[in-house]
């Protein structure tokens, strides 16, 4: 059974940086394309960033690509999301998602591609 666990959320101030981490248990991490989504209060779940199985390709929401960086270390079975210059509107629950992808290079933006989700980690940015 694939289990996803996120960590790294917390309370920060406007302009601060934060790094979220995600890991998979019960399956080989390198077989999964990964992504971060977030649930902002009052809004639908939204795509943040995605990364291919190999880590060689990434995709971002256009509004976040200048501040957020997704990366993975397949040797450590870890997915990361580096978030810089955080704003109060970044407040929300950040979820890690995994898709057992047939391709080592493809990325997927739609939430429907991802059958495996973590519980999420809360990020709160104070003004």
Secondary structure as UniProt FT lines:
FT   STRAND          3..7
FT   STRAND          10..13
FT   TURN            14..15
FT   STRAND          18..25
FT   HELIX           29..31
FT   STRAND          32..39
FT   TURN            41..42
FT   STRAND          46..51
FT   STRAND          58..60
FT   TURN            62..67
FT   STRAND          68..73
FT   TURN            74..77
FT   STRAND          78..83
FT   HELIX           88..90
FT   STRAND          92..100
FT   HELIX           111..113
FT   STRAND          116..117
FT   STRAND          121..126
//
